[in-house]
């Protein structure tokens, strides 16, 4: 099973929701993302939030469609997207795509990236996706990743104090058994050269970001 969550980030950064990459996805709305789904003629199986970002006209559309809405007070301890993601993970999908989570407010964007850590102890693959970026979190191991022409650039950041034993193959700037520290720009803006590239490391959590420009 695949779930795609649409949050309320700038619509200009949200990929085409009619694309084949979302075929078979169950849609979930987070606050204003619910309206974005309806505007694209997609009906979410569930929607979460305080819905305070909706205009009066948008509220009529969202609340008048017979959707399964989980409404919360404006003052709460989790963002609307985190509430939606927690529910999605409780369904144990194979993959969860998160859209509308980048751009706009930087505090929300950084929190949304860190929320990828919620997938560490789950079987679900979490992917943060917009028109220019595809972001995933890797745990220690070996990964053989197919080249994607939409995202020719490749960057890595540590989400822990350090990532040890980092080896990159099939890229313009390879590494062998390197150490990537938290806050280091060592692995920013690499490029994929082969049909597949390989990432391996022994300790830490690693953000892999594939970018279009």
Wavefront OBJ file of the C-alpha trace (Angstrom):
o trace
v 0.000 0.000 0.000
v 1.129 3.536 -0.805
v -0.079 6.701 0.914
v 0.464 10.269 -0.298
v -0.042 13.134 2.152
v -0.598 16.650 0.839
v 0.160 19.467 3.281
v -0.471 23.176 2.854
v 2.868 24.335 1.481
v 3.093 26.564 -1.614
v 1.157 24.959 -4.450
v 3.813 26.061 -6.942
v 6.178 23.474 -5.419
v 3.710 20.581 -5.334
v 4.258 18.066 -8.163
v 1.505 17.305 -10.656
v -0.932 15.255 -8.580
v -2.168 13.549 -11.727
v 1.258 12.108 -12.487
v 1.683 8.359 -12.903
v 4.083 8.333 -9.936
v 1.047 8.645 -7.662
v -0.887 5.816 -9.300
v -2.501 3.625 -6.671
v -1.848 6.019 -3.794
v -4.365 6.584 -1.034
v -4.583 10.351 -0.540
v -4.512 12.075 2.851
v -4.976 15.796 3.472
v -3.250 17.912 6.100
v -5.110 21.188 6.681
v -5.024 23.307 3.472
v -3.643 20.302 1.601
v -7.153 18.854 1.815
v -8.498 21.696 -0.294
v -5.610 21.297 -2.759
v -6.622 17.659 -3.235
v -10.259 18.546 -3.835
v -9.223 21.262 -6.288
v -7.375 18.554 -8.227
v -10.484 16.312 -8.217
v -8.918 13.899 -5.702
v -10.822 12.703 -2.645
v -8.709 11.994 0.465
v -9.498 8.929 2.540
v -8.738 11.012 5.646
v -7.918 14.628 6.476
v -6.334 16.120 9.587
v -5.903 19.561 11.092
v -7.429 22.665 12.595
v -8.191 23.933 9.073
v -7.475 27.498 10.183
v -5.638 28.270 6.940
v -8.792 27.849 4.832
v -10.798 30.780 3.552
v -14.552 30.777 4.179
v -15.147 29.513 0.645
v -12.530 26.758 1.032
v -14.013 25.658 4.374
v -17.413 25.225 2.726
v -15.767 23.041 0.057
v -13.826 20.903 2.550
v -16.550 20.503 5.177
v -19.318 20.019 2.631
v -17.804 17.045 0.789
v -18.587 14.315 3.289
v -14.906 13.658 3.968
v -13.576 11.820 7.000
v -12.173 14.845 8.864
v -10.128 14.629 12.063
v -10.397 18.154 13.430
v -8.144 19.564 16.157
v -7.896 22.846 18.066
v -5.560 25.480 16.692
v -3.382 25.312 19.808
v -1.904 21.818 19.978
v 1.400 19.995 20.388
v 1.699 18.622 16.846
v 1.451 20.206 13.429
v -1.347 19.157 11.110
v 1.175 17.299 8.960
v 2.564 15.353 11.906
v -0.947 14.276 12.866
v -1.539 13.073 9.307
v 1.837 11.307 9.168
v 1.284 9.522 12.480
v -2.003 8.149 11.163
v -0.425 7.149 7.857
v 2.356 5.249 9.631
v -0.231 3.450 11.786
v -1.560 1.932 8.545
v 1.848 0.303 7.861
v 2.091 1.304 4.194
v 5.064 0.240 2.125
v 5.674 3.848 1.085
v 4.467 7.266 2.189
v 4.989 10.322 -0.018
v 4.837 13.737 1.669
v 3.946 16.698 -0.558
v 3.376 20.376 0.182
v 5.854 20.210 3.051
v 8.609 22.464 1.678
v 8.829 26.151 0.816
v 7.101 28.859 2.779
v 7.973 28.965 6.482
v 11.443 27.603 7.225
v 10.474 26.332 10.696
v 7.828 24.074 9.180
v 10.151 22.918 6.397
v 12.954 21.956 8.813
v 10.524 20.172 11.125
v 9.094 18.278 8.156
v 12.544 17.087 7.109
v 13.258 15.909 10.655
v 9.933 14.047 10.681
v 11.511 11.560 8.295
v 13.076 10.126 11.467
v 9.629 8.715 12.305
v 10.248 6.055 9.676
v 13.430 4.706 11.268
v 11.751 1.903 13.205
v 9.008 1.334 10.626
v 8.953 -0.701 7.441
v 7.509 2.337 5.650
v 9.714 4.240 3.221
v 9.155 7.972 3.722
v 9.783 10.364 0.829
v 9.573 14.152 1.004
v 8.815 15.296 -2.529
v 8.417 18.583 -4.366
v 9.000 19.769 -7.925
v 12.746 20.206 -7.350
v 13.663 17.779 -4.569
v 13.265 14.168 -3.503
v 14.432 13.618 0.088
v 14.727 10.325 1.956
v 16.357 9.195 5.193
v 18.807 6.294 5.101
v 19.837 4.064 7.999
v 23.158 2.141 8.051
v 23.506 -0.296 5.178
v 24.209 -0.560 1.454
v 21.925 1.067 -1.111
v 21.981 0.646 -4.891
v 19.919 3.499 -6.319
v 18.771 3.895 -9.923
v 19.599 7.159 -11.635
v 16.654 9.548 -12.039
v 16.980 12.067 -14.855
v 14.556 14.428 -13.091
v 16.995 14.809 -10.203
v 20.565 14.837 -11.577
v 22.133 16.410 -8.483
v 22.783 14.502 -5.303
v 23.533 15.705 -1.775
v 23.909 14.095 1.638
v 23.629 15.518 5.150
v 24.064 13.846 8.502
v 21.069 13.928 10.842
v 23.184 12.589 13.694
v 26.435 13.803 15.273
v 28.241 11.967 12.505
v 27.838 9.366 9.779
v 30.744 6.914 9.661
v 32.096 4.700 6.909
v 30.382 6.681 4.150
v 31.203 5.349 0.686
v 29.784 6.768 -2.554
v 30.257 5.035 -5.911
v 28.953 5.828 -9.404
v 29.051 9.591 -8.747
v 31.245 12.469 -9.921
v 32.842 12.892 -6.489
v 33.239 9.444 -4.924
v 34.063 8.829 -1.287
v 35.578 5.859 0.506
v 35.039 5.169 4.208
v 34.576 8.874 4.972
v 33.137 10.569 8.038
v 30.344 13.104 7.528
v 29.822 15.381 10.526
v 26.613 17.148 11.512
v 26.705 20.593 9.908
v 29.294 19.664 7.263
v 28.799 20.605 3.584
v 31.228 17.913 2.374
v 28.556 16.033 0.423
v 26.597 18.901 -1.086
v 25.967 18.997 -4.868
v 27.385 15.746 -6.183
v 26.275 14.333 -9.543
v 25.207 10.867 -10.638
v 27.395 9.474 -13.442
v 26.314 5.837 -13.824
v 22.922 4.170 -14.357
v 23.065 3.159 -10.688
v 24.963 4.692 -7.800
v 25.839 3.077 -4.472
v 25.650 4.568 -0.988
v 26.899 2.684 2.045
v 27.716 3.635 5.634
v 28.051 1.948 9.027
v 26.680 4.348 11.662
v 24.351 7.345 11.890
v 21.322 8.600 9.966
v 21.867 10.065 6.506
v 19.630 12.400 4.516
v 19.795 11.685 0.791
v 18.597 14.580 -1.354
v 18.162 14.317 -5.096
v 17.669 17.731 -6.692
v 16.703 19.044 -10.111
v 18.932 22.141 -10.143
l 1 2 3 4 5 6 7 8 9 10 11 12 13 14 15 16 17 18 19 20 21 22 23 24 25 26 27 28 29 30 31 32 33 34 35 36 37 38 39 40 41 42 43 44 45 46 47 48 49 50 51 52 53 54 55 56 57 58 59 60 61 62 63 64 65 66 67 68 69 70 71 72 73 74 75 76 77 78 79 80 81 82 83 84 85 86 87 88 89 90 91 92 93 94 95 96 97 98 99 100 101 102 103 104 105 106 107 108 109 110 111 112 113 114 115 116 117 118 119 120 121 122 123 124 125 126 127 128 129 130 131 132 133 134 135 136 137 138 139 140 141 142 143 144 145 146 147 148 149 150 151 152 153 154 155 156 157 158 159 160 161 162 163 164 165 166 167 168 169 170 171 172 173 174 175 176 177 178 179 180 181 182 183 184 185 186 187 188 189 190 191 192 193 194 195 196 197 198 199 200 201 202 203 204 205 206 207 208 209 210 211 212 213
